[in-house]
């Protein structure tokens, strides 16, 4: 799971940087475009820490899943609340990418936790 956290984190950082870069290119850059990058950095840190501290792996991965769940719920809730008058834009694409990446991590983590329970 730590490897998944690191890779999903990297993808989230890329989404944030690309979103901010697009905003700079379009002339309307906003720091909120970097929100996926912040979530990505946290997931990467938790992944690297769980590689380094084997005894804390379970706890760190549970924190990572909670953080990823928030990373799914916040943009998904925002997209759903504006579903009626939603027009496709870079912000919507960034929110959608963040929600899907975080959801993918949550699903992978839950599957991993269930598999670990079956082994024990």
C-alpha positions in Angstrom: 0.0 0.0 0.0 2.8 2.5 0.7 3.8 2.2 -3.0 0.3 3.0 -4.1 0.2 6.0 -1.8 3.4 7.3 -3.3 2.2 6.8 -6.9 -1.2 8.3 -6.4 0.5 11.2 -4.5 2.7 11.8 -7.5 -0.2 11.8 -9.8 -2.1 14.3 -7.6 1.0 16.6 -7.5 1.1 16.4 -11.3 -2.6 17.3 -11.5 -2.0 20.3 -9.2 1.0 21.5 -11.1 -0.6 21.1 -14.5 -3.7 22.9 -13.3 -1.8 25.8 -11.9 0.4 25.9 -15.0 -2.6 26.0 -17.2 -4.0 28.9 -15.1 -0.8 30.8 -15.5 -0.9 30.2 -19.2 -4.5 31.4 -19.5 -3.8 34.4 -17.3 -6.1 33.4 -14.3 -3.8 31.3 -12.1 -5.2 30.6 -8.6 -3.5 29.0 -5.7 -6.5 26.7 -5.3 -5.3 24.8 -8.4 -2.6 23.5 -6.2 -4.9 21.8 -3.7 -4.5 18.4 -5.4 -0.7 18.8 -5.1 -1.1 19.4 -1.3 -3.1 16.2 -1.0 -0.5 14.4 -3.1 2.4 15.6 -1.0 0.7 14.4 2.1 0.0 10.9 0.6 3.6 10.7 -0.7 4.9 11.6 2.8 2.7 9.0 4.5 3.8 6.4 1.9 7.5 7.1 2.4 7.2 7.2 6.2 5.4 3.9 6.2 8.3 2.4 4.1 10.7 3.8 6.6 8.8 2.9 9.8 7.6 -0.7 9.4 6.1 -0.7 12.9 3.9 2.3 12.1 2.8 1.1 8.6 -0.8 0.2 9.6 -1.4 3.5 11.3 0.1 5.6 8.6 -1.8 3.8 5.9 -5.0 4.3 7.8 -4.3 8.0 8.1 -3.5 8.0 4.3 -6.9 6.4 3.6 -8.7 8.9 5.7 -6.9 11.8 4.0 -7.7 10.2 0.5 -11.3 9.8 1.5 -11.4 13.6 2.3 -9.7 14.1 -1.0 -12.5 12.3 -2.7 -15.4 13.7 -0.8 -14.5 17.4 -1.0 -14.2 17.7 -4.8 -16.9 15.2 -5.5 -19.3 17.1 -3.2 -18.4 20.4 -4.9 -19.0 18.8 -8.4 -22.3 17.3 -7.3 -23.5 20.6 -5.8 -22.9 22.4 -9.1 -24.1 19.5 -11.3 -27.0 21.5 -12.7 -24.9 24.4 -14.2 -21.6 22.6 -14.6 -19.5 23.5 -17.6 -16.4 21.7 -18.4 -13.3 23.7 -17.6 -9.8 23.2 -16.3 -11.0 23.5 -12.7 -13.7 20.9 -13.2 -11.2 18.6 -14.9 -8.8 19.0 -11.9 -11.5 18.4 -9.4 -12.7 15.3 -11.3 -9.1 14.0 -11.6 -8.5 14.5 -7.9 -11.7 12.8 -6.9 -11.1 9.8 -9.1 -7.5 9.4 -8.0 -8.4 9.6 -4.3 -11.3 7.2 -4.8 -9.0 4.8 -6.6 -6.6 4.9 -3.6 -9.4 4.4 -1.1 -10.6 1.3 -3.1 -7.2 -0.1 -3.3 -6.6 0.4 0.4 -9.9 -1.1 1.5 -9.1 -4.2 -0.7 -5.7 -4.4 0.9 -7.0 -4.1 4.4 -9.6 -6.8 3.7 -7.0 -9.1 2.2 -4.7 -8.5 5.2 -7.6 -9.5 7.6 -8.1 -12.8 5.7 -4.4 -13.7 6.1 -4.4 -13.2 9.9 
